[in-house]
């Protein structure tokens, strides 16, 4: 049964003021009430209340307001209470159901990828992986995603610690080749692994971002070469991207980066 929604107009107006300051950075009393179309009297009371609670603050003697430090405190606390695996678990299962393929969620741990979640709803694909398994950053779609948005210094530092083993004929073992592939990932926003980590396994992965907009995890779908061609696997890409974006949204990532 849908939860009933009760609107409190004063809170809605307060939220509109906060949203305005979020967008503009700062605004005067006149700019706030004229832009939002709120009456002067109620706007004054709302601003005074928000200021007393620390949600907004006046900038020196400029008669302009900006967001207050109390919001930073609350935002940091809320972000710290979001658990990645808890938020991801239903979405990982949903993506596995939608694609009928194996889905993984992973993060970067040092110079390796570690799987946090694995879901294979239909059981049609048998891949020897599990939550807690570690795989290479250079040979997996997930690893490429987790590296791609790091700066060059961090990428070089990580790759120096990686044993660039040629796991299959398709594995890139030259650091410059790996970095070139990361440039491609950044341009298109997602990564593939075409039998680079395991023979007969293809994978596509997309980035998951945290409340600061940074890539904190990767979401992937894996398939077998005798089940899907490379072109068929690319047909799964949009579903992976959409679900990664939904998870990012649940983690508080900014909508525009």
C-alpha positions, -999 to 999 in steps of 0.1 A, spaced: 0 0 0 15 34 -11 26 56 18 4 87 23 20 120 15 13 150 38 27 183 25 37 210 50 38 243 30 63 260 53 88 231 48 83 232 11 90 269 10 121 264 31 133 237 8 128 260 -22 150 286 -6 177 260 1 175 248 -35 178 284 -48 209 290 -27 223 257 -39 219 267 -75 230 303 -72 255 301 -43 242 333 -27 211 355 -29 197 386 -12 163 387 6 148 405 -24 162 380 -49 148 351 -29 112 363 -24 109 377 -59 124 347 -77 103 322 -57 72 344 -56 68 341 -19 53 368 3 78 391 20 65 383 55 66 345 52 99 347 34 115 367 62 102 343 89 115 313 69 149 328 63 152 338 100 143 303 111 167 287 86 195 310 98 188 303 135 191 266 128 224 270 109 209 259 75 218 292 59 240 321 69 244 358 60 276 366 42 293 394 62 276 427 57 265 420 22 229 413 30 231 381 10 226 346 22 243 313 14 240 277 26 251 271 62 276 247 78 248 227 95 240 213 61 275 200 57 272 182 91 239 166 83 250 157 47 282 140 59 262 121 86 236 110 60 263 99 35 281 79 62 249 60 69 245 48 33 257 13 29 268 5 -6 260 -32 -6 226 -26 11 216 -1 -15 230 -22 -44 217 -57 -35 181 -53 -49 194 -35 -80 220 -62 -87 193 -88 -85 170 -67 -107 197 -64 -133 204 -101 -133 167 -108 -138 164 -83 -166 195 -95 -185 194 -132 -174 231 -129 -169 256 -129 -141 260 -95 -123 288 -83 -101 294 -52 -80 330 -45 -71 353 -19 -57 390 -11 -60 411 -25 -31 446 -13 -35 457 -26 -69 429 -52 -73 392 -54 -78 372 -72 -51 337 -84 -57 312 -72 -31 282 -89 -46 274 -115 -72 239 -124 -85 230 -151 -111 192 -153 -109 186 -177 -137 217 -198 -132 222 -201 -169 258 -189 -168 284 -206 -146 313 -183 -139 337 -192 -111 333 -161 -90 320 -151 -56 317 -122 -32 352 -116 -19 370 -128 -50 398 -106 -63 405 -100 -100 429 -78 -120 423 -42 -128 440 -44 -162 421 -74 -175 385 -68 -164 358 -43 -175 352 -36 -139 389 -28 -133 390 -5 -163 360 15 -149 375 18 -115 408 31 -129 395 52 -158 385 83 -137 416 84 -116 443 109 -123 474 99 -143 496 97 -112 473 74 -94 469 52 -125 506 49 -129 511 41 -92 485 14 -93 498 -2 -125 533 -4 -111 519 -27 -83 500 -49 -108 515 -81 -121 505 -76 -158 501 -113 -165 488 -124 -199 458 -144 -187 444 -149 -223 456 -140 -258 435 -108 -255 450 -95 -222 468 -62 -224 501 -64 -205 517 -32 -217 510 -3 -193 507 22 -222 481 -1 -239 462 -3 -207 462 35 -203 450 39 -239 421 16 -232 412 37 -201 410 68 -223 384 50 -244 365 41 -213 363 77 -202 351 89 -236 322 65 -238 314 61 -201 316 23 -198 340 -5 -203 342 -40 -219 362 -71 -214 362 -94 -244 379 -126 -232 407 -106 -215 404 -121 -180 389 -155 -188 385 -173 -220 349 -176 -232 337 -148 -209 327 -113 -220 317 -85 -197 305 -49 -198 307 -26 -168 296 9 -158 307 33 -130 289 39 -98 294 73 -82 292 84 -45 277 116 -31 308 136 -41 304 124 -77 335 102 -75 336 66 -90 334 44 -59 323 11 -74 316 -7 -107 286 -27 -118 290 -54 -145 272 -80 -165 291 -111 -176 281 -135 -204 297 -165 -222 310 -162 -258 289 -192 -269 258 -175 -255 263 -139 -267 284 -124 -295 303 -92 -288 275 -72 -306 248 -89 -285 267 -82 -253 268 -45 -263 230 -46 -264 231 -51 -226 251 -20 -221 223 5 -216 207 -17 -189 240 -18 -171 245 20 -174 209 27 -163 212 5 -132 246 20 -123 231 54 -125 202 44 -103 226 31 -77 246 63 -80 214 83 -74 206 62 -43 241 69 -30 235 107 -34 255 113 -65 249 147 -82 227 144 -113 250 165 -134 288 159 -134 
